[in-house]
Amino acid sequence: MFRMTVRCLLLVVICGVFTTPSNAADAYSLVEDYTNPREFAVTVEMKVTGKMQASAGDKKTAINMKLNANAELDYDERRLPPAGRDSRALRCVRYYRSAHANIQVDGQTTLPRLRQKNKLIVAEGQPNGVRYHSPERPLYFTELQLLGAPGDSLAVLALLPSRDVEIGESWKLEDWTAQFFTSLEAVEKGGIECTAKSLENDLLQVHFAGELTGAIYGAFTTVTVDGDFWFDVKNHYVTKMELKQSEKRTIGVVSQGLDVEAQVTMNRTLKSGEKSLSDESLAGVPLEPNPANLLIAFDSNAWNVRFFHDRLWHLYKHERDAAAFRLVDHGSFLAQCKIAPLKSAKPGKHLSEDRFLKDIQTTLGDQFHGVTSVEQVKGKAVDGEEGRYIYRVETFGKIGDHEVTWIHYLIAAPDGRQIALIFTVGKDVQEKFEGRDLQLATSVEFLPVANSAQQAAEPTQADRTK
């Protein structure tokens, strides 16, 4: 009898150790395996409302402009192996069926879209958000803005916890995750917290919310997020996200002020049948970034001119007779570049060097103190354009109390078309700027005038300040 009782007690203990009580909470893994070569079909719908602020002529007051925008993205995506830790561990390749937007600012409408020849895009994590590039050619600035909508399907993966979680459990995101998800260049304070809310039909709903203050393009910015995503615990992937994100940004050296709210819905489903991102279709495609495909292309259909610049240059203003770019590195303003077409010369001719020097002195006026150097630059041949003429003049002077270097370029095509560039650089940042003018100037291409009608069908750069 005693032995039987002990045996029964041992059986109860053993069952108690290895059997989960009926009222114990289950823990769920929210990990999406990047090694699985499966593809996802993704759709994103975004609506933005609010206002944009621009500096008035006196630079002391702001002009408020009503902003409304709608965007739709439709693409397939497949995860790629990590390129590093934290945000750099998140990478994917995408095939875009379509990407377009309708943006209205004070009654003026722009219609950015992704060009058909840029359907294949690589998205990869960087500390300040998702970076996009085409393996085949540089993107337009407007294309990068379109692809970089809040709530990217790659960015949401950063919200997933690295450990199993129970229903009702909360976790705070690491600093790098919150910065990456909100695309802030630097975070001063704040954070995002997630909570596993409920489980229904194998879909675990997670709520996330928070506020961060920091900087974008050097402008003080506050971002608030409030949303939910759903994770399929059976098939292990994020299947949906709904996000409300507000942003308040002061007027900066390269960006307008913003006070906007974006509502985003992202749906993501497993693809079956024919795949657009199979091993065979990606064979031979260079998925790793390189300096060439990370450049940004600028086309002016009115001038029939194209050039390429790195991503630290930001299009600040684009009008029919001129465009202005500003260079910002880690939030610091380094330089400005103004580009304008000149009156065409006769074929085989260009503005004389003496006349160009006189025009420089006339333009700078009392700010001009002298000439540092002059030279004819031999740039690379572009589409057989061996005859491009590139003349570089470096001058110095003062704007107020600030010592300044100006770098001027006269660039002419064999058919007589001409364009002028002027870089303005403070003397205190000249070492950081060294050589950046040459990269941009020598990339200038004069497009065939006969193709201007065809080029007009391509999306133009923004016709207003951003």
C-alpha positions in Angstrom: 0.0 0.0 0.0 2.8 2.4 0.9 4.7 1.5 -2.3 1.6 2.1 -4.3 1.1 5.5 -2.7 4.7 6.6 -3.4 4.4 5.4 -7.0 1.2 7.5 -7.5 2.8 10.5 -5.9 5.8 10.2 -8.2 3.5 9.9 -11.2 1.7 13.1 -10.2 5.0 15.0 -9.8 6.4 13.7 -13.1 3.2 14.7 -14.9 3.3 18.1 -13.2 6.8 18.7 -14.4 6.4 17.8 -18.0 2.8 18.9 -18.7 1.8 22.5 -19.1 -1.1 23.4 -16.8 -4.3 24.3 -18.7 -4.3 27.9 -17.2 -0.6 28.6 -18.0 0.2 31.3 -20.7 1.6 30.2 -24.0 4.7 32.0 -25.4 5.0 32.7 -29.2 8.0 33.2 -31.4 7.8 36.3 -33.6 10.8 35.5 -35.7 10.8 35.7 -39.5 13.5 33.5 -41.1 15.5 35.4 -43.8 17.0 32.1 -45.0 13.6 30.9 -46.3 13.5 31.9 -50.1 9.7 32.5 -50.0 8.2 35.5 -51.7 5.6 37.9 -50.4 3.1 40.1 -52.3 2.9 43.5 -50.6 0.5 46.4 -51.1 0.8 49.7 -49.3 -1.8 52.5 -49.2 -0.9 55.9 -47.6 -2.8 59.1 -47.0 -1.1 62.2 -45.7 -2.8 65.4 -44.5 -1.5 68.5 -42.9 0.6 71.5 -43.8 4.0 72.4 -45.2 5.9 75.5 -44.1 8.3 77.6 -46.1 10.3 80.6 -45.2 9.0 84.0 -46.3 11.2 86.4 -48.1 12.3 88.1 -44.9 13.3 84.6 -43.5 11.7 85.6 -40.2 8.1 84.4 -40.9 6.7 81.2 -42.3 4.2 80.6 -45.1 1.8 77.8 -44.4 0.7 75.6 -47.3 -2.0 73.0 -47.2 -0.7 69.5 -48.0 -2.7 66.4 -49.1 -1.1 63.3 -50.6 -2.1 59.8 -51.5 0.3 57.0 -52.5 0.0 53.4 -53.5 2.8 50.8 -53.8 2.4 47.2 -55.1 5.4 44.9 -55.1 6.8 41.4 -54.5 9.6 41.0 -52.0 12.1 38.4 -50.9 14.4 38.6 -47.9 18.2 38.8 -48.4 21.0 37.7 -46.1 22.2 40.3 -43.5 24.9 42.8 -44.3 25.8 43.5 -40.7 24.2 43.9 -37.3 21.1 45.8 -36.1 19.4 47.7 -39.0 22.0 46.4 -41.5 20.7 42.9 -40.8 17.4 43.8 -42.6 17.6 43.5 -46.4 15.3 42.4 -49.2 14.9 42.6 -53.0 11.7 43.7 -54.6 9.8 43.7 -57.9 7.5 46.7 -58.1 4.4 46.3 -60.2 3.5 49.9 -59.6 4.4 52.8 -57.3 2.7 56.2 -57.7 1.5 59.2 -55.7 -0.7 62.3 -56.0 0.7 65.2 -54.0 -1.1 68.5 -53.7 0.5 71.5 -52.0 -1.5 74.8 -52.0 -3.4 73.7 -55.1 -0.4 72.6 -57.1 -0.2 68.9 -58.0 2.7 66.6 -58.7 2.4 63.0 -59.7 5.6 61.1 -58.9 5.9 57.5 -60.0 8.5 54.8 -60.3 9.8 54.4 -63.8 9.0 51.0 -65.5 12.7 50.3 -66.0 13.3 50.5 -62.3 10.9 47.7 -61.2 13.7 45.8 -59.5 14.8 47.5 -56.3 17.0 46.5 -53.3 15.9 47.8 -49.9 18.3 47.6 -47.0 18.5 48.8 -43.5 20.6 51.8 -42.5 20.7 53.5 -39.0 18.4 56.3 -40.3 15.9 54.1 -42.1 15.5 52.0 -45.3 17.9 52.8 -48.2 16.7 51.9 -51.7 18.7 51.4 -54.9 18.3 50.0 -58.3 20.9 47.4 -59.3 20.9 48.7 -62.8 20.8 52.6 -62.7 20.6 55.6 -60.4 17.2 56.6 -59.2 15.6 60.0 -59.3 15.2 61.9 -56.1 11.4 61.8 -56.5 11.5 58.0 -56.8 13.5 57.7 -53.5 10.9 59.9 -51.8 8.1 57.8 -53.2 9.6 54.5 -52.1 10.5 55.8 -48.6 6.9 56.0 -47.3 6.4 55.5 -43.6 5.7 52.0 -42.4 7.9 50.1 -44.9 7.4 46.4 -44.9 11.1 45.9 -44.1 11.1 48.5 -41.3 8.2 46.7 -39.5 10.4 43.6 -39.1 12.5 45.7 -36.6 9.6 45.7 -34.3 9.7 41.9 -33.8 11.1 40.8 -30.4 14.1 38.5 -30.3 12.5 36.3 -27.6 9.2 34.5 -27.3 6.4 36.6 -25.9 3.1 35.9 -24.2 -0.3 37.6 -24.7 -0.4 40.8 -22.7 3.4 41.0 -22.5 5.1 44.3 -23.5 8.6 45.2 -24.6 10.5 48.4 -25.4 12.4 48.7 -28.7 16.1 49.1 -28.6 17.3 52.6 -29.5 18.6 51.6 -33.0 15.2 50.0 -33.8 13.1 53.1 -32.9 15.5 55.3 -34.9 15.4 53.0 -37.9 11.6 52.7 -37.9 11.0 56.4 -37.8 13.9 57.3 -40.2 15.4 59.9 -37.9 19.1 60.8 -38.5 19.6 61.3 -34.8 17.5 60.7 -31.7 17.5 63.0 -28.8 14.9 61.3 -26.6 11.9 59.0 -26.6 11.1 55.4 -27.6 8.5 52.9 -28.8 6.8 50.2 -26.8 5.1 47.1 -28.2 2.4 44.9 -26.5 1.1 41.5 -27.7 -2.6 42.1 -27.5 -4.5 39.0 -28.7 -4.4 35.9 -30.8 -7.1 34.9 -33.3 -6.9 32.4 -36.2 -3.2 32.1 -35.7 -2.7 35.9 -36.1 -1.1 37.6 -33.1 -1.9 41.3 -33.0 0.8 43.6 -31.6 0.1 47.2 -30.7 3.0 49.7 -30.8 3.2 53.4 -29.9 5.7 56.0 -28.9 7.2 59.4 -29.6 10.7 60.4 -30.5 12.5 63.7 -31.0 15.6 64.1 -33.1 16.6 65.5 -36.5 16.1 64.9 -40.2 18.4 66.8 -42.6 19.5 68.7 -39.5 16.0 70.1 -38.8 14.5 69.5 -35.4 11.8 66.8 -35.7 9.2 65.1 -33.5 7.7 61.8 -34.7 4.7 60.1 -33.0 3.7 56.5 -34.0 0.6 54.6 -33.1 -0.3 51.3 -34.8 -0.8 47.6 -34.9 0.8 44.7 -36.9 -0.4 41.1 -37.2 2.1 38.2 -37.1 1.1 34.7 -38.5 2.4 32.4 -35.7 1.8 29.3 -37.9 3.7 30.5 -41.0 6.0 32.9 -39.2 5.7 36.2 -41.0 4.2 39.7 -40.6 1.0 39.8 -42.6 -0.4 43.3 -42.0 0.2 46.6 -40.4 -1.9 49.7 -39.8 0.0 52.8 -38.8 -0.8 56.4 -37.9 2.3 58.5 -37.9 2.5 62.2 -37.2 5.6 64.4 -37.9 6.4 67.9 -36.9 9.6 69.3 -38.4 11.1 72.8 -38.3 12.2 74.5 -41.5 15.7 73.3 -42.3 18.5 74.2 -44.7 17.3 71.6 -47.3 13.7 70.9 -46.2 10.5 72.7 -45.6 8.7 72.6 -42.3 6.1 69.9 -41.8 3.1 69.3 -39.5 1.5 66.2 -41.0 -0.2 63.0 -40.2 0.1 59.8 -42.3 -2.2 56.9 -42.2 -0.7 53.7 -43.7 -2.2 50.3 -44.4 0.3 47.5 -45.4 -0.9 44.0 -46.4 1.6 41.2 -47.0 0.7 37.7 -48.1 2.7 34.6 -49.1 2.9 34.1 -52.8 2.1 30.8 -54.5 2.7 29.8 -58.1 4.9 31.8 -60.4 7.7 33.8 -58.6 9.1 37.1 -59.8 12.2 36.9 -57.6 13.3 33.3 -58.1 17.0 32.3 -58.0 16.9 32.0 -61.8 15.5 35.5 -62.3 18.1 37.0 -59.9 21.1 35.1 -61.3 23.7 37.6 -62.4 21.9 40.6 -60.9 24.3 42.7 -58.6 22.3 43.0 -55.5 25.1 44.6 -53.4 25.2 48.4 -53.4 28.1 50.2 -55.1 29.0 53.9 -55.5 27.5 54.0 -59.0 24.0 52.7 -58.3 23.8 54.7 -55.0 24.0 58.0 -57.0 20.9 60.1 -57.7 20.1 61.1 -61.3 18.9 64.6 -62.1 17.2 65.2 -65.4 16.0 68.5 -66.7 13.7 68.0 -69.7 13.7 71.8 -70.4 17.4 71.9 -70.7 18.0 68.4 -72.1 20.7 67.9 -69.4 21.4 65.0 -67.0 23.9 64.7 -64.2 24.5 62.5 -61.1 25.2 63.3 -57.5 25.7 61.5 -54.2 23.0 61.3 -51.6 24.3 64.0 -49.4 23.2 66.5 -52.1 19.6 67.5 -51.7 17.5 69.2 -54.4 16.4 72.5 -52.7 14.8 74.3 -55.6 14.0 73.6 -59.2 12.6 76.2 -61.5 12.6 76.4 -65.3 15.8 78.5 -65.5 17.8 77.2 -62.6 18.1 74.5 -59.9 19.7 74.6 -56.5 21.2 71.8 -54.5 22.5 71.9 -50.9 25.0 69.5 -49.3 24.3 68.3 -45.8 26.5 65.8 -44.0 25.4 64.5 -40.5 23.1 67.5 -40.2 25.7 70.1 -41.0 25.3 72.4 -44.1 28.5 72.2 -46.1 27.8 73.8 -49.5 25.4 74.9 -52.2 25.4 74.3 -55.9 23.4 76.3 -58.4 22.9 75.1 -62.0 21.6 77.1 -64.9 21.5 76.8 -68.7 23.3 79.4 -70.8 22.4 80.7 -74.2 23.7 78.3 -76.8 26.8 79.1 -78.9 27.4 78.1 -82.5 28.2 74.4 -83.0 31.8 73.7 -82.0 31.9 77.0 -80.0 31.4 78.1 -76.4 31.5 81.2 -74.2 35.0 82.5 -74.2 37.1 82.0 -71.1 37.7 85.8 -70.7 34.0 86.4 -71.0 33.2 83.7 -68.4 35.7 85.3 -66.0 34.2 88.7 -66.5 30.7 87.3 -65.9 31.9 85.7 -62.6 33.2 89.0 -61.3 30.0 90.9 -62.3 27.8 88.3 -60.6 29.8 88.3 -57.4 30.2 92.0 -57.2 31.8 93.4 -54.1 32.0 89.8 -52.6 34.7 88.9 -55.2 38.2 89.2 -53.9 40.3 87.3 -56.4 40.9 84.2 -58.5 42.6 81.1 -57.0 43.0 78.9 -60.1 41.7 78.3 -63.6 41.9 75.1 -65.6 40.3 73.1 -68.3 39.1 69.8 -67.0 39.2 66.6 -68.9 36.1 64.6 -68.0 35.2 61.0 -68.9 33.6 60.5 -72.3 29.8 60.2 -71.8 28.0 58.2 -74.6 30.7 59.2 -77.0 30.7 62.9 -76.1 34.5 63.2 -76.3 34.1 66.9 -77.3 32.5 68.2 -74.1 34.3 71.3 -72.9 34.7 71.7 -69.1 36.3 74.9 -67.7 36.8 75.3 -64.0 37.5 78.6 -62.1 38.0 78.8 -58.4 37.6 82.2 -56.7 37.5 83.5 -53.2 35.8 86.4 -51.2 33.4 87.2 -48.4 29.7 87.0 -47.8 29.3 89.3 -44.8 32.0 88.3 -42.3 32.3 84.8 -43.7 35.2 83.8 -46.0 33.9 81.8 -48.9 35.3 79.8 -51.9 33.3 79.7 -55.1 33.9 77.1 -57.8 32.6 77.9 -61.2 32.1 75.6 -64.2 31.4 76.3 -67.8 30.4 73.1 -69.5 29.6 73.0 -73.3 28.4 70.3 -75.7 29.8 70.0 -79.3 26.6 71.4 -80.7 27.0 74.6 -78.7 24.6 74.0 -75.8 26.1 75.3 -72.5 25.4 75.1 -68.8 27.0 76.9 -65.8 27.5 75.5 -62.3 28.6 77.5 -59.2 29.5 75.9 -55.9 29.5 78.0 -52.7 31.7 76.6 -49.9 32.6 78.2 -46.6 36.3 78.3 -45.9 35.9 76.5 -42.6 34.4 73.4 -44.3 36.5 73.4 -47.4 38.5 70.3 -46.4 35.3 68.2 -46.0 34.1 69.4 -49.4 37.3 68.7 -51.3 36.6 67.1 -54.7 32.8 66.9 -54.5 32.4 69.5 -57.2 34.5 67.6 -59.7 32.4 64.4 -59.3 29.1 66.2 -60.1 30.5 68.5 -62.8 32.2 65.7 -64.8 29.0 63.6 -64.8 27.0 66.2 -66.8 25.5 64.8 -70.0 23.8 66.7 -72.8 20.8 64.6 -73.9 19.9 64.4 -77.6 17.4 67.2 -78.4 15.6 64.9 -80.8 14.5 62.8 -77.9 13.0 65.6 -75.9 9.5 64.5 -76.5 10.3 61.0 -75.3 12.1 62.4 -72.3 9.1 64.5 -71.4 7.2 61.2 -70.8 9.7 60.5 -68.0 8.8 61.8 -64.5 10.5 65.2 -63.9 12.2 66.3 -60.7 10.0 68.2 -58.2 9.1 71.7 -59.5 9.1 73.1 -56.0 11.2 73.2 -52.9 10.9 70.0 -50.9 
